[in-house]
Amino acid sequence: MEVLLIVGLILGVLFLAFIFWFFSTWNRLVGLEENAIQAWSNIDVLLRQRYDMLPNLERAVGKYASHEKELFMEFAKARQMAAGALQSKDVKGVSAAESMMANMMPRITAVAEAYPELKADSSFLNIQKELVSIENQVADRREFYNSASTNFNKAIQMIPTTFVASIKGCQRRDLFEVQGVARDAPVLFA
């Protein structure tokens, strides 16, 4: 009888330890996932600000370079694609749109350099300063988001946490990467 009691106590303690581990692991995964979600939300706010500013940039440049309609059509298409991907929280779609826009920014800078009046336009200069500021913030927050997502992705793949992650239904989070042209800040004209 004493042996059964001891075995029962040991099994009870092991069961309680398992329950404690399961719930603490679940809660840790929730925390990691929420960190990544919050980091993406921070990027979302900045990108929406930037996308809202881009029509102003188009208008400012368009006043001086109206014959560059094809460039502005491509730019509008990339902005629309980015806004749609952002709305659906599609990180890969936002990355693709950001890559398209990164490839267009040097072309817009080249157009601006060709028009001295544009380089002196105060609204154009203000828009560029704001874009530089937002771009720097996006770069910082992209790094934080990718770090939070990487931590989450690593956690859901590690044994024994992967068992809890599969029960919870955790999916890998995409990283926010911009391909193509190096993402330099827009050049300010003095």
C-alpha positions in Angstrom: 0.0 0.0 0.0 2.9 2.3 0.9 4.5 1.7 -2.5 1.3 2.6 -4.3 1.1 5.8 -2.3 4.7 6.8 -3.1 4.2 5.9 -6.8 1.0 7.9 -6.8 2.7 10.9 -5.3 5.6 10.7 -7.7 3.2 10.5 -10.7 1.2 13.4 -9.3 4.3 15.6 -8.9 5.4 14.7 -12.4 2.0 15.5 -13.8 2.0 18.8 -12.0 5.5 19.6 -13.3 4.3 18.7 -16.8 1.3 21.0 -16.5 3.5 23.8 -15.1 6.0 23.4 -18.0 3.2 23.2 -20.6 1.5 26.4 -19.4 4.7 28.3 -18.9 5.9 27.3 -22.4 2.5 28.3 -23.9 2.7 31.7 -22.2 6.3 32.2 -23.4 5.1 31.6 -27.0 2.3 34.0 -26.5 4.7 36.7 -25.3 7.1 36.1 -28.2 4.3 36.1 -30.7 2.8 39.3 -29.3 6.3 41.0 -29.4 6.5 40.2 -33.1 2.9 41.4 -33.7 3.6 44.7 -31.8 6.8 45.2 -33.8 4.9 44.8 -37.1 2.3 47.2 -35.9 5.0 49.8 -35.3 6.2 49.3 -38.9 2.7 49.4 -40.2 2.1 52.9 -38.7 5.3 54.3 -40.2 4.7 52.8 -43.6 1.2 54.2 -43.7 2.6 57.6 -42.9 5.1 57.3 -45.7 2.5 55.9 -48.2 0.3 58.9 -47.4 3.2 61.3 -48.1 4.1 59.8 -51.4 1.3 61.5 -53.4 2.6 64.8 -52.1 6.1 63.9 -53.4 4.6 62.9 -56.8 2.7 66.2 -57.0 5.8 68.2 -56.0 8.0 66.5 -58.6 5.2 66.4 -61.2 4.9 70.2 -61.2 8.4 70.4 -62.7 8.7 67.1 -64.5 5.2 66.4 -65.9 6.7 64.3 -68.8 7.8 61.6 -66.3 4.3 60.1 -66.2 5.5 56.5 -66.7 7.7 56.8 -63.6 4.8 58.1 -61.5 2.5 55.4 -62.8 5.0 52.8 -61.7 5.4 54.6 -58.4 1.6 54.7 -57.8 1.4 51.0 -58.7 4.1 50.1 -56.1 2.4 52.3 -53.5 -1.0 50.7 -54.1 0.6 47.2 -54.0 2.3 48.1 -50.7 -0.9 49.5 -49.2 -2.9 46.4 -50.1 -0.2 44.1 -48.7 0.0 46.2 -45.5 -3.8 46.0 -45.1 -3.7 42.2 -45.3 -0.7 42.0 -43.0 1.3 40.2 -45.8 4.9 40.8 -44.8 6.3 39.2 -48.0 4.0 41.4 -50.1 5.1 44.5 -48.3 8.7 43.5 -48.8 8.2 43.0 -52.5 6.5 46.4 -52.8 9.2 48.1 -50.7 11.8 46.5 -53.1 10.0 48.0 -56.1 9.9 51.4 -54.4 13.5 51.2 -53.4 14.4 50.7 -57.0 12.4 53.8 -58.0 13.8 56.2 -55.5 17.1 56.7 -57.3 15.1 57.5 -60.5 13.0 60.1 -58.6 16.2 61.6 -57.2 17.6 61.7 -60.7 14.5 63.6 -61.9 14.9 66.0 -59.0 18.5 66.6 -59.8 17.6 67.5 -63.4 15.3 70.4 -62.2 17.1 73.1 -60.1 13.7 74.7 -59.4 12.5 71.5 -57.8 15.6 71.2 -55.7 14.8 74.6 -54.3 11.1 74.0 -53.8 10.4 74.2 -50.0 7.5 71.7 -50.1 9.7 69.2 -51.9 12.5 69.7 -49.4 10.1 69.3 -46.5 8.7 66.1 -47.9 12.2 64.7 -48.4 13.2 65.6 -44.8 10.1 63.8 -43.5 10.8 60.8 -45.8 14.4 60.6 -44.5 13.1 60.6 -40.9 10.5 58.0 -41.5 12.9 55.8 -43.5 15.4 55.8 -40.6 12.6 54.9 -38.2 11.4 52.1 -40.5 14.9 50.7 -40.7 15.2 50.6 -36.9 11.8 49.0 -36.4 12.5 46.5 -39.2 15.5 45.4 -37.3 13.4 45.0 -34.1 10.6 43.2 -36.0 13.0 40.8 -37.6 14.7 40.1 -34.3 11.3 39.5 -32.5 10.2 37.2 -35.4 13.5 35.3 -35.4 13.2 34.7 -31.7 9.6 33.4 -32.2 10.6 31.3 -35.1 13.5 29.7 -33.2 11.3 29.0 -30.2 8.6 27.2 -32.1 11.2 24.9 -33.7 13.1 23.9 -30.5 12.4 20.6 -28.8 10.3 20.2 -26.6 8.7 23.7 -27.2 7.8 22.6 -30.7 5.2 20.2 -29.3 3.4 23.0 -27.5 3.8 25.3 -30.6 2.1 22.7 -32.8 -0.8 22.3 -30.3 -1.1 26.1 -30.2 -1.0 26.3 -34.0 2.1 28.6 -34.2 3.3 29.4 -37.7 6.6 30.8 -38.8 6.6 34.5 -39.2 8.1 36.0 -42.4 11.0 38.5 -42.0 10.7 42.0 -43.4 13.4 42.2 -46.0 13.9 44.7 -48.9 15.5 43.1 -51.9 17.3 44.9 -54.8 18.8 48.3 -54.5 20.4 49.0 -51.1 17.9 51.0 -49.1 19.7 54.3 -48.6 17.9 57.3 -47.2 16.7 59.8 -49.8 19.3 62.5 -50.7 18.4 65.9 -49.4 19.1 68.9 -51.7 20.3 72.1 -50.3 
